[in-house]
Amino acid sequence: MCGRYTLFTDNESEDIRNIIREVQEKQPENNMKSGEIYPTNTAPILKAEGNQLGADLAIWGFPKFDGKGVIINARSETAEQKKMFRESLLNRRCVIPSTGFYEWSQDERKQKYLFRLPDTTVLYMAGFYNEFKGERRYVILTADANRSIADVHNRMPVVLERDRLNEWVFDTSKALNYLHQSLPILVKREVL
């Protein structure tokens, strides 16, 4: 599961600064959130704009059918079979840029950890989006946790390497295959 992630514009995160700049140029009056991103916040996504990736804003979470709450994650193993997700997964894939994501230990301590890719300040997550009552909304895909996360949580976001972003968004066959590949090893640190 991925229930919160970070989007900081550190001096080292040129990719993130460029994404935020692109969104602000397109939509000067916006309610984009940065810092710690929670479900239902409006945050940047990268999606197809013609034949290239473009930054845009979307709300994190598809509304539930009963109108109470949102669905923020989709299991990569079953998203293609789920009526709510199938069409979006096949036709509206996006990339969620971040500077890491949080998970909490499942023991009594409930220790908060930040997970990131080693040697970079940017972590891209696979997702998809749809329109609900005129609002663009996105969901983050998750997979079984690999060994870098398994001691904290049994799920993790589907992390995309930077050179695979275009494949994820533009090539359905490669994107669906990617959902069954091993995910990169991440580093974690305790958050106070």
N, C-alpha and C positions, 0 to 999 in steps of 0.2 A: 504494500500500500504506500502511497505517497500522499500525505495529508498537508504538507507545507513544504515550500521551497524558498530559496533566496534569489533575489535579483538585485545585486548591488552594482554600482557603477564605479568600481575601484579603478584607479589609474591603470592597473594591469589589464583590465577587461575591455580592450578596444572593441571586440566584437559586440559586447553588450552596449557600450556607449554608442556604437553605430546603429544598432537596432533601435535604441531609445530615440536617437536623433531622427531616424527615418519616420518613426511613429509620430513624433512631435511636429515634423514638417508636414505630414499628411493631415494630422488632426491637432492643430495647435490648442484647441479647447478640448481637453480630454480628462478622464478621471483615472489615468494609469497609476497603478500601485507599484512601488519599488520597495526594497528592503525584504521583509518577510512576507511572502505571498500566502494568503489563506484562501480556502474555497469561497467562491462568489466574488473574489476580487477581480478587477479588470487588469489584465496584464498582456504583454506582447506575445504574439505567436508569429512564426514564419510559415507562410502558405504560398501556394502557387499564384503568381500574378503573371499571366501569359506563360512564357517558358522559363521564368526565373523565380527565385524565392523573393518574397517581399514581406516586410514587417507590417503587422496590423494589430489591432487590439481585439480581445475577446474576454468573455467572462468565464472563470474556471467553474465548470460543473454543468451538466445537463440537468434540467428540472426533472424531478421524479414524476411519475404518472399521477400520483395522488396530490401533487402540488406541495408536498411537505418535504422540503430539503432538496439536495442536489446529489447527483452521482458524479464523483470526481475522478474515479479510476475505472478502467475496464481491463479485465484479465486478457492478456494477449492470447492465451490458449483457446479462449472461447468467444472472443469479440466478433469473429467472422460469422458465427452461428447465431448471435443474439440479434433479434429484430431491431432493437433500439440502436445498435452500433454498426451493423453490417454495411449499410449504405455509406455511412460516413467513413468507415475504415477503407472501403474500396475506392471512394471518390473524393474525400475531403481530408486527406492526411495533412498534418501540420507538425511543426517542430516547436517545442516549448523551450526557449532559452532560459538558462538559470546560471547561478554561480554555486549551486549545490542544493541538496534537499535534506530534510530532517526526518529522522525516525527516533522513536523512543523505545528504550528497553522494555521488555515485557515483564520484568520482575517488579518487586515492590518499590525499587528506587525510582523507576520511570525516568531514567537518565536520558537526556536529550543528546543526540549525536548529529553532527553535520557530515554528510558524505559528499565527496568531490572526486573528480578524476585527478590522478597524480600529475604534476607538472603542468597544469593549466588552471586558469581561473573560471573557465566556462564549461558548463555541463548541459548538453542538449538532450531533451527527452522526447520520445515519440508520442504523438497523440493524434487526435482527429477532432473536427469541429462540425457544427451544424447550426442552423438558424432556428430560434424558438421565439415566436412573437416579435420578430424584428431584431432580436439580439443574437449576435454571434457568440456561441459558447463552445468550450473545448473540454476534452477529457484526456487524462494522461494514461497511457498503457502501462501495465505492470506485468512482471514475470516472476517466476520463482527466484528467490534471492540466491545469488552466488556466494561463494565462501567469504567474500569481503563484507557481507551484510548479514549472513545467516545467523550469527550469534546475537544479533539485535532484533531482526524481524524476518519473517518468512517470505516477504514480497519486496520487490524493488521496481523502480521505474525502468522501462526499456530505454536504455541510454544509447544515444546515437553518437558515433564518432563523427567529427567535423566533416571528413571527406565523404560521408555517407548521407548527408542531409538531402541532397538533390535526388539520390536514389529513393530515399524514403518518401518524398513528396511526389515524385514524378513517375516512378516505375512500380506499378502495383505488384508485379510478380516478385521483384527483388524485395519490396517492402514486406510482403507476406512471408517470404523466406527468412528475412531478418528476424521476424518474431520467434523463430525457432533456433536461433544461433546463440552461442555463449555470449554473455554480456561482459564488458570490461571490468576489471578489478578496480575497486574504488578505495580511497583512503578515508578514514573517519577520525573525527576529533570530538571530544566531549564539549558540550556547550553549557556554560554556567547559567 
